[in-house]
Amino acid sequence: MSATASPILLEAQGVEKRYDKFVALGGVNLKVRANTVHSVIGPNGAGKTTLFHMLTGTKQVSGGRILFDGHDVTREPDHRRVRRGMARSFQVTSLFLTLPVRENLRLAAQGVAPKKALDCWNAPEGRRSCADTVASVLERLGLARYADTPAGNLSHGQQRRLEVGMALAARPKAIFLDEPTSGMGIDDLEEMKRLIQGLKDEHTVVLIEHNMGIVMDISDTITVMQQGRVLAEGLPHEIRNDERVRSAYLGNMITGGKA
Ligand SMILES: Nc1ncnc2c1ncn2[C@@H]1O[C@H](COP(=O)(O)OP(=O)(O)OP(=O)(O)O)[C@@H](O)[C@H]1O
């Protein structure tokens, strides 16, 4: 199934967020299709992170609706949305630096069903066991040979991949990544790019990313925000050639990538 034909997994309808009189989001519409990489870009202060907060339930909307996997989740707190299959990548500070990589992932896998936390290694019949999940995430991250290494001993790039893995361990339908490549060197960038691209076989990725080369290379759809609104949406080559987008960025950032 092509990316444009897959069903809509996540939808924002006229989402607003106000802080007193300041309008951080002024009625954002967004449709994210299953098994795609959907990037949200825009200049500093455009409202990208605020939109993520609304979608994942970290903060409540001031207006509008959010639909996920056929449910209206607008009023649901973040932990309920996690149970519905949304996962947000954690920051490095949330890794357990003294624990081995495998243990970090095991704890993250348990987080999906707190009541089962102590029973993680004996998951119910018919469901993939916790150990299988951890093993497959380790493989996906390219960190299998570091499974027994304390997370604190990993390189910066490896730690950033492990953060993505912490979200993956919850077996989400949709994974939200907020600038997963920040502070990375070239080699780590390529690894992260491969990781994100590979996720869409089993997941849907919503990505905030400032590195335009990466955005242009790996996105199926790009939504451009400016001043709390959607300025443009389309395929990478459409966005790169969009005059409104170019002027929003003063023409100097939409050059990267092969798309
Ligand atoms: N708690 C808050 N109270 C008041 N204003 C806020 C609050 N949180 C965010 N804002 C404002 O909302 C606007 C959008 O911020 P947001 O962090 O969503 O932008 P962004 O597109 O993610 O920017 P960046 O690329 O710099 O991270 C900014 O003007 C910001 O100052």
Ligand as a Chemical Component Dictionary entry (heavy atoms), coordinates in Angstrom:
data_LIG
# 
_chem_comp.id                   LIG 
_chem_comp.type                 NON-POLYMER 
_chem_comp.pdbx_formal_charge   0 
_chem_comp.three_letter_code    LIG 
# 
loop_
_chem_comp_atom.comp_id 
_chem_comp_atom.atom_id 
_chem_comp_atom.alt_atom_id 
_chem_comp_atom.type_symbol 
_chem_comp_atom.charge 
_chem_comp_atom.model_Cartn_x 
_chem_comp_atom.model_Cartn_y 
_chem_comp_atom.model_Cartn_z 
_chem_comp_atom.pdbx_ordinal 
LIG N1  N1  N 0 3.914  27.557 28.687 1  
LIG C1  C1  C 0 3.937  28.544 27.798 2  
LIG N2  N2  N 0 3.492  29.783 28.116 3  
LIG C2  C2  C 0 3.514  30.788 27.222 4  
LIG N3  N3  N 0 3.948  30.663 25.951 5  
LIG C3  C3  C 0 4.407  29.468 25.574 6  
LIG C4  C4  C 0 4.426  28.351 26.470 7  
LIG N4  N4  N 0 4.941  27.269 25.785 8  
LIG C5  C5  C 0 5.232  27.718 24.549 9  
LIG N5  N5  N 0 4.926  29.020 24.425 10 
LIG C6  C6  C 0 5.091  29.846 23.213 11 
LIG O1  O1  O 0 4.418  29.203 22.146 12 
LIG C7  C7  C 0 5.139  29.416 20.909 13 
LIG C8  C8  C 0 5.388  28.092 20.246 14 
LIG O2  O2  O 0 6.388  27.393 21.001 15 
LIG P1  P1  P 0 6.899  25.942 20.595 16 
LIG O3  O3  O 0 7.909  25.513 21.620 17 
LIG O4  O4  O 0 5.745  25.051 20.356 18 
LIG O5  O5  O 0 7.619  26.233 19.213 19 
LIG P2  P2  P 0 8.556  25.301 18.330 20 
LIG O6  O6  O 0 8.054  25.404 16.922 21 
LIG O7  O7  O 0 8.613  23.934 18.917 22 
LIG O8  O8  O 0 9.932  26.049 18.452 23 
LIG P3  P3  P 0 11.451 25.495 18.476 24 
LIG O9  O9  O 0 11.756 25.050 17.089 25 
LIG O10 O10 O 0 12.239 26.726 18.852 26 
LIG O11 O11 O 0 11.517 24.397 19.499 27 
LIG C9  C9  C 0 6.414  30.173 21.269 28 
LIG O12 O12 O 0 6.220  31.551 20.990 29 
LIG C10 C10 C 0 6.549  29.946 22.757 30 
LIG O13 O13 O 0 7.211  31.020 23.387 31 
# 
loop_
_chem_comp_bond.comp_id 
_chem_comp_bond.atom_id_1 
_chem_comp_bond.atom_id_2 
_chem_comp_bond.value_order 
_chem_comp_bond.pdbx_ordinal 
LIG N1  C1  SING 1  
LIG C1  N2  SING 2  
LIG C1  C4  DOUB 3  
LIG N2  C2  DOUB 4  
LIG C2  N3  SING 5  
LIG N3  C3  DOUB 6  
LIG C3  C4  SING 7  
LIG C3  N5  SING 8  
LIG C4  N4  SING 9  
LIG N4  C5  DOUB 10 
LIG C5  N5  SING 11 
LIG N5  C6  SING 12 
LIG C6  O1  SING 13 
LIG C6  C10 SING 14 
LIG O1  C7  SING 15 
LIG C7  C8  SING 16 
LIG C7  C9  SING 17 
LIG C8  O2  SING 18 
LIG O2  P1  SING 19 
LIG P1  O3  DOUB 20 
LIG P1  O4  SING 21 
LIG P1  O5  SING 22 
LIG O5  P2  SING 23 
LIG P2  O6  DOUB 24 
LIG P2  O7  SING 25 
LIG P2  O8  SING 26 
LIG O8  P3  SING 27 
LIG P3  O9  DOUB 28 
LIG P3  O10 SING 29 
LIG P3  O11 SING 30 
LIG C9  O12 SING 31 
LIG C9  C10 SING 32 
LIG C10 O13 SING 33 
# 
